Amino acid sequence: MAAAEDHILTEADERQMLDAIAKWIEKKVAPVAMKLEHADEWPGDLVEDMKELGLFGALIHPDHGGLGLSATAYSKIVMMIAEEWMSLTGIFNSHLMMAQIVQKFGTQRQKDYWLPRFASGELRGGLALTEPDAGTDLQAIRTTAKRRGDTYIVNGAKTWISNAIKGHCAALLVKTDPDAEPRYKGMSMLIVSKIDPETGAPRKGIRNGKKLEKLGYKGIDSGEFVFEDYEADAELALVGGEEGKGFFMATGGLEIGRINIAARSVGIARRALRESIAYSQQRHTMGKPICEHQAIQLKLGEMAAKTKASELLVQDAARAYDTGERVDMEAGMAKYFASETAVEVATEAMRIHGGYGYSKEYPIERLYRDAPLMCIGEGTNEMQRIIIAKQLIKRNPV
């Protein structure tokens, strides 16, 4: 991964980029977000806009057609978009987690082959880790890839995969040595595609299962992959060209995912706070705006402080990521605190809005439904606290 000094975006460039995204959000996203979300409709036109804006190549180096953004700049984009419609951020973040695995660990041939296609959005995908009986415990996966000459034969199933249906490819965690001890040494990462990148023809042996219905996080597809003797070219598919490294690639990819989840959480909290501040000045009880009631002031004050603290934790984690160092603890802290804050602030916003907060005519109910996913996605908050504690001990030996 490139260190922060390798990123060439100037402060003026960043401001210009953020302004362009802000205008796009105002003109294109805001008018349709609620309708698309309630219909659980794939936002095809907005995806095309995101391709034009370069968001699918946000973290990919310019040498391969990407924007080469720092995690710091990237997190600002995520916060902005999530403040309007969180689902959109999942479409390009899941894709970028896949791309980062190739960028950080891939061979030169793999980088040259995959990254330009990822950066343009020609090929979009995500990270395929979770299985029906293996979520947080990645070492329990059962999907296998057996080497046969220059080909891997893949069998198994993945679930809860973002972009599984509307996307084209995935970074797939597999067991190449199911009998390895410890288990993680038998795990490898493959790049697999539903279509031939050269011709666009469908590939045999890979299909989608059902689209998974969700409480929130609408618009983006969450689905299943089923592999039945799928054949993957070993040279292009096996990330890094070496078996047994997949577990660490997966956990490395989750670092930027957790920073993204934290940034999304900030966006949700910001919007809930913004809506609450406005509503509390418009709604009157007992002859005055409810913002003048102490009970509401106490809520708003705590909501604002925790939202700002979450934003600062995201910035801290992003800066640490940009140094190229491992950031388990920083990303875990940001993800844990910001996601819990998003749930709390969205809940308080609903209480401030009263019955209107429960209505689909206002965005509060959407924020209320979207926020809990932030506590679960990219590793549960229970796991984040364990990671934080272990890193504290590791970094501070007696």
Phi and psi in degrees as a GROMACS rama.xvg file:
@    title "Ramachandran Plot"
@    xaxis  label "Phi"
@    yaxis  label "Psi"
@TYPE xy
-72.162  141.068  ALA-2
-76.523  169.733  ALA-3
-57.9711  -36.5357  ALA-4
-69.7252  -14.4246  GLU-5
-78.4014  -16.0929  ASP-6
-81.2342  132.814  HIS-7
-100.844  3.30344  ILE-8
-72.374  122.654  LEU-9
-82.0813  168.373  THR-10
-61.0621  -39.3778  GLU-11
-66.307  -39.8729  ALA-12
-61.9978  -43.6354  ASP-13
-62.9517  -43.8325  GLU-14
-62.3019  -41.3749  ARG-15
-63.8081  -42.048  GLN-16
-64.6459  -45.4699  MET-17
-65.0148  -36.7442  LEU-18
-63.7614  -42.1855  ASP-19
-63.4364  -40.6088  ALA-20
-69.1336  -38.2498  ILE-21
-60.8959  -42.0815  ALA-22
-65.9236  -40.0561  LYS-23
-62.5387  -43.1412  TRP-24
-60.2229  -44.9491  ILE-25
-65.8125  -43.3543  GLU-26
-86.9508  -34.9179  LYS-27
-110.962  -37.0539  LYS-28
-85.8113  -51.6122  VAL-29
-54.7648  -41.246  ALA-30
-67.6273  -20.3215  PRO-31
-119.932  -10.8376  VAL-32
-56.7923  -49.0965  ALA-33
-64.5135  -41.6046  MET-34
-63.8855  -47.7639  LYS-35
-65.5192  -38.5407  LEU-36
-65.9946  -46.431  GLU-37
-66.5835  -30.4916  HIS-38
-85.0663  -7.13655  ALA-39
52.4037  47.3012  ASP-40
-102.228  134.237  GLU-41
-61.1249  124.144  TRP-42
-83.5305  67.0593  PRO-43
-55.6687  -44.1616  GLY-44
-64.8907  -38.7121  ASP-45
-70.3922  -32.5542  LEU-46
-63.7384  -41.5817  VAL-47
-62.7877  -39.2136  GLU-48
-61.1652  -42.0196  ASP-49
-66.1875  -32.6675  MET-50
-62.811  -44.5318  LYS-51
-65.2048  -35.8012  GLU-52
-74.9038  -11.5987  LEU-53
84.9872  13.0829  GLY-54
-66.7615  -27.7528  LEU-55
-74.1814  -11.7144  PHE-56
-116.134  20.1117  GLY-57
-54.5658  -42.7668  ALA-58
-101.394  1.70774  LEU-59
-85.8515  138.32  ILE-60
-62.185  144.651  HIS-61
-55.8706  -27.6733  PRO-62
-59.1014  -23.3394  ASP-63
-113.609  20.4866  HIS-64
91.2766  5.13757  GLY-65
-92.7269  179.067  GLY-66
-83.142  -22.4289  LEU-67
65.7431  34.6915  GLY-68
-71.7469  151.98  LEU-69
-74.4689  160.905  SER-70
-62.6898  -30.2505  ALA-71
-63.4154  -48.8295  THR-72
-66.4464  -40.4343  ALA-73
-60.9642  -43.0199  TYR-74
-63.686  -32.0251  SER-75
-65.0133  -40.3977  LYS-76
-62.731  -44.772  ILE-77
-61.6658  -44.3181  VAL-78
-58.483  -45.315  MET-79
-61.8033  -48.2153  MET-80
-70.0993  -40.6749  ILE-81
-63.6224  -27.7984  ALA-82
-64.6136  -27.9081  GLU-83
-94.738  -50.7942  GLU-84
-154.042  105.238  TRP-85
-60.9711  -33.8773  MET-86
-56.9244  -35.2227  SER-87
-60.3312  -35.7024  LEU-88
-66.8666  -29.2302  THR-89
-68.5837  -31.0696  GLY-90
-63.9746  -43.3051  ILE-91
-92.3266  -22.4237  PHE-92
-71.7683  -44.2266  ASN-93
-59.2779  -39.5183  SER-94
-61.627  -44.2984  HIS-95
-71.7649  -26.8422  LEU-96
-63.0223  -42.0817  MET-97
-62.1815  -47.2897  MET-98
-62.8225  -38.1104  ALA-99
-64.6799  -32.4989  GLN-100
-63.9041  -43.2179  ILE-101
-66.9404  -42.862  VAL-102
-65.3228  -37.8842  GLN-103
-83.2779  -36.3426  LYS-104
-121.229  -10.4258  PHE-105
-72.4182  160.319  GLY-106
-72.2213  166.641  THR-107
-61.5976  -38.7496  GLN-108
-61.321  -43.4366  ARG-109
-65.7324  -40.8552  GLN-110
-62.5112  -45.8118  LYS-111
-65.9311  -32.2377  ASP-112
-81.0073  -47.8386  TYR-113
-89.6566  -43.4455  TRP-114
-62.1921  -41.9392  LEU-115
-60.6568  -36.9949  PRO-116
-69.9038  -35.3529  ARG-117
-69.2793  -43.1402  PHE-118
-63.3402  -38.0586  ALA-119
-77.2821  -16.4106  SER-120
83.6985  3.30167  GLY-121
-58.2828  -44.3904  GLU-122
-113.566  125.302  LEU-123
-123.339  150.288  ARG-124
-166.346  -152.17  GLY-125
-162.661  -166.736  GLY-126
-106.547  118.143  LEU-127
-105.283  91.8322  ALA-128
-112.116  -49.9358  LEU-129
-67.6782  141.027  THR-130
-128.206  166.463  GLU-131
-52.4544  -33.871  PRO-132
-117.073  19.569  ASP-133
-149.102  102.515  ALA-134
-109.739  -95.9909  GLY-135
-61.7762  -34.188  THR-136
-84.0257  80.2386  ASP-137
-62.0321  -28.4263  LEU-138
-69.4871  -8.19733  GLN-139
-91.0831  5.50182  ALA-140
-62.5007  155.025  ILE-141
-119.515  -9.44928  ARG-142
-62.5115  129.204  THR-143
-115.984  154.254  THR-144
-135.871  113.461  ALA-145
-105.779  130.322  LYS-146
-74.8168  131.395  ARG-147
-136.647  93.0841  ARG-148
68.0998  -122.531  GLY-149
-96.0526  16.6748  ASP-150
-129.792  145.896  THR-151
-103.821  135.48  TYR-152
-103.514  115.678  ILE-153
-105.422  133.418  VAL-154
-139.223  138.186  ASN-155
146.038  -168.844  GLY-156
-146.153  146.073  ALA-157
-125.573  150.61  LYS-158
-138.437  163.973  THR-159
56.8619  44.586  TRP-160
-101.604  118.014  ILE-161
-68.033  138.997  SER-162
70.1459  15.56  ASN-163
-63.6852  -37.4529  ALA-164
-91.2945  -49.9457  ILE-165
-85.2209  -12.4755  LYS-166
-87.7296  -176.879  GLY-167
-120.081  -23.9596  HIS-168
-151.542  177.169  CYS-169
-158.948  151.441  ALA-170
-87.2746  112.319  ALA-171
-108.28  120.575  LEU-172
-85.6659  125.346  LEU-173
-133.741  166.613  VAL-174
-99.3967  115.475  LYS-175
-95.4196  -16.6037  THR-176
-140.62  86.3014  ASP-177
-61.9509  -19.1871  PRO-178
-96.9782  3.65127  ASP-179
-64.503  146.356  ALA-180
-133.676  126.947  GLU-181
-64.9807  162.474  PRO-182
-59.1324  -35.6349  ARG-183
-63.9456  -21.8157  TYR-184
-71.7383  -13.0473  LYS-185
-99.5171  13.4281  GLY-186
-107.727  137.909  MET-187
-134.107  164.513  SER-188
-116.088  128.632  MET-189
-118.186  146.39  LEU-190
-96.957  117.307  ILE-191
-119.931  152.024  VAL-192
-135.035  142.71  SER-193
-76.8078  -19.3774  LYS-194
-127.486  158.903  ILE-195
-74.6796  117.621  ASP-196
-59.2921  -24.9271  PRO-197
-81.2367  -40.6117  GLU-198
-110.888  -19.758  THR-199
81.2294  2.34314  GLY-200
-72.8653  144.362  ALA-201
-62.5039  143.117  PRO-202
-91.6656  146.248  ARG-203
-81.9466  152.466  LYS-204
87.9395  0.602333  GLY-205
-133.716  130.442  ILE-206
-146.989  161.692  ARG-207
-90.1462  141.412  ASN-208
-84.5292  -146.712  GLY-209
-78.7101  154.26  LYS-210
-76.7964  131.756  LYS-211
-89.1476  127.528  LEU-212
-81.0346  139.205  GLU-213
-130.662  156.433  LYS-214
-61.9983  -45.9502  LEU-215
-136.259  -154.327  GLY-216
54.9361  46.4073  TYR-217
-81.4044  165.604  LYS-218
91.1602  -55.2989  GLY-219
-73.2727  141.137  ILE-220
-89.2378  133.015  ASP-221
-116.752  122.375  SER-222
-145.989  -165.776  GLY-223
-119.225  150.997  GLU-224
-116.265  136.588  PHE-225
-123.741  126.099  VAL-226
-112.739  126.568  PHE-227
-132.396  95.256  GLU-228
56.0442  41.0147  ASP-229
-70.3233  135.042  TYR-230
-104.522  124.563  GLU-231
-120.776  131.089  ALA-232
-65.1031  119.627  ASP-233
-60.5944  -40.8602  ALA-234
-64.2816  -38.9946  GLU-235
-87.4815  -27.9762  LEU-236
-90.8371  -44.1268  ALA-237
-73.3608  103.457  LEU-238
-62.0991  125.767  VAL-239
83.6442  -10.0728  GLY-240
72.9456  13.0955  GLY-241
-137.808  131.834  GLU-242
-76.0798  160.77  GLU-243
86.3451  4.10313  GLY-244
-108.198  1.73772  LYS-245
-64.4178  -36.571  GLY-246
-61.8359  -42.293  PHE-247
-74.1586  -29.3396  PHE-248
-65.8042  -41.5306  MET-249
-63.9583  -47.1969  ALA-250
-68.0387  -32.5471  THR-251
-66.6414  -39.8946  GLY-252
-65.4921  -29.339  GLY-253
-71.2703  -19.9707  LEU-254
-60.8197  -50.8926  GLU-255
-68.4555  -29.3207  ILE-256
-64.4328  -38.803  GLY-257
-72.496  -35.3244  ARG-258
-64.493  -39.1892  ILE-259
-63.5382  -45.0614  ASN-260
-59.3244  -41.6211  ILE-261
-63.4311  -41.8146  ALA-262
-66.018  -40.7073  ALA-263
-59.0009  -42.2739  ARG-264
-61.1602  -40.1603  SER-265
-62.1574  -42.2509  VAL-266
-59.6094  -44.0944  GLY-267
-61.7058  -46.8624  ILE-268
-64.7558  -41.7838  ALA-269
-58.3771  -45.685  ARG-270
-66.4488  -42.7125  ARG-271
-61.9845  -40.3025  ALA-272
-66.8366  -45.31  LEU-273
-60.0324  -45.4171  ARG-274
-63.4629  -37.0159  GLU-275
-70.5188  -39.3838  SER-276
-61.9221  -44.6566  ILE-277
-65.8336  -46.9915  ALA-278
-65.5257  -37.5658  TYR-279
-66.5779  -19.8644  SER-280
-89.1529  -19.633  GLN-281
-93.2537  -33.1314  GLN-282
-83.4417  127.921  ARG-283
-112.899  138.233  HIS-284
-140.71  145.487  THR-285
55.386  34.1539  MET-286
82.1895  11.4244  GLY-287
-152.942  160.195  LYS-288
-60.318  145.559  PRO-289
-67.8596  -16.7965  ILE-290
-66.1028  -14.1043  CYS-291
-91.6209  -4.80409  GLU-292
-83.8878  135.312  HIS-293
-61.165  -35.8175  GLN-294
-59.9644  -40.3231  ALA-295
-72.9177  -37.8513  ILE-296
-61.7621  -39.9858  GLN-297
-61.5195  -41.7941  LEU-298
-63.8153  -50.7971  LYS-299
-61.2047  -40.3088  LEU-300
-62.2063  -44.6776  GLY-301
-70.1849  -40.1489  GLU-302
-58.7497  -44.5644  MET-303
-66.4663  -43.6063  ALA-304
-64.6521  -43.6244  ALA-305
-71.3864  -33.6374  LYS-306
-65.0822  -43.8522  THR-307
-65.9262  -40.7849  LYS-308
-62.3835  -38.3647  ALA-309
-63.4844  -42.9556  SER-310
-60.4963  -41.8685  GLU-311
-67.3137  -35.8488  LEU-312
-66.372  -37.6474  LEU-313
-62.9075  -46.0942  VAL-314
-60.5037  -40.438  GLN-315
-63.8209  -45.3049  ASP-316
-66.1643  -40.3673  ALA-317
-65.2722  -42.6889  ALA-318
-61.9701  -41.1496  ARG-319
-64.6018  -40.8185  ALA-320
-60.942  -38.5622  TYR-321
-67.2578  -17.4383  ASP-322
-76.9713  -13.9909  THR-323
89.3382  1.27518  GLY-324
-84.3407  163.441  GLU-325
-71.1832  133.944  ARG-326
-129.695  40.668  VAL-327
-51.8561  -48.2407  ASP-328
-70.9628  -46.554  MET-329
-63.8665  -45.044  GLU-330
-66.2962  -38.3081  ALA-331
-65.3392  -41.8173  GLY-332
-62.6521  -46.4401  MET-333
-63.2712  -45.7862  ALA-334
-63.813  -46.3939  LYS-335
-62.6971  -53.9035  TYR-336
-69.1774  -44.0819  PHE-337
-66.4806  -39.3852  ALA-338
-69.8328  -40.6111  SER-339
-64.103  -36.8016  GLU-340
-64.6053  -41.7892  THR-341
-58.8891  -43.7669  ALA-342
-63.5026  -45.6281  VAL-343
-64.7756  -45.7783  GLU-344
-68.6193  -39.7499  VAL-345
-63.922  -38.4633  ALA-346
-67.0384  -44.3685  THR-347
-65.0869  -35.3186  GLU-348
-62.8856  -39.9211  ALA-349
-64.23  -39.789  MET-350
-66.8755  -39.2439  ARG-351
-64.1757  -39.1663  ILE-352
-77.6459  -14.3987  HIS-353
62.3492  -137.379  GLY-354
-59.9535  -32.0194  GLY-355
-66.2411  -29.8002  TYR-356
-66.8309  -22.1454  GLY-357
-90.2704  -6.72404  TYR-358
-87.7602  144.476  SER-359
-75.1053  -5.03467  LYS-360
-77.1395  -16.1393  GLU-361
-114.132  153.511  TYR-362
-74.8139  -9.69875  PRO-363
-60.1905  -42.6046  ILE-364
-64.7991  -31.8405  GLU-365
-68.1397  -44.4471  ARG-366
-62.1268  -38.543  LEU-367
-63.9835  -35.6303  TYR-368
-80.4312  -33.3998  ARG-369
-74.8916  -34.7231  ASP-370
-59.4584  -42.3942  ALA-371
-59.5626  -29.9566  PRO-372
-59.7469  -31.8336  LEU-373
-63.2424  -26.5499  MET-374
-79.5157  -14.5469  CYS-375
-108.251  -41.7238  ILE-376
-63.4333  146.141  GLY-377
56.7103  38.0459  GLU-378
101.476  122.153  GLY-379
-61.625  158.938  THR-380
-68.7447  -24.7025  ASN-381
-62.3374  -43.9775  GLU-382
-67.0671  -35.4033  MET-383
-60.7373  -41.2168  GLN-384
-65.5045  -36.4033  ARG-385
-66.2862  -43.4555  ILE-386
-60.821  -44.1038  ILE-387
-59.9419  -46.2651  ILE-388
-63.3824  -43.4389  ALA-389
-64.3604  -38.974  LYS-390
-69.663  -34.8349  GLN-391
-60.0817  -44.494  LEU-392
-67.3782  -43.391  ILE-393
-64.0522  -37.6832  LYS-394
-85.0426  -11.9349  ARG-395
-131.282  61.1314  ASN-396
-69.5974  148.643  PRO-397
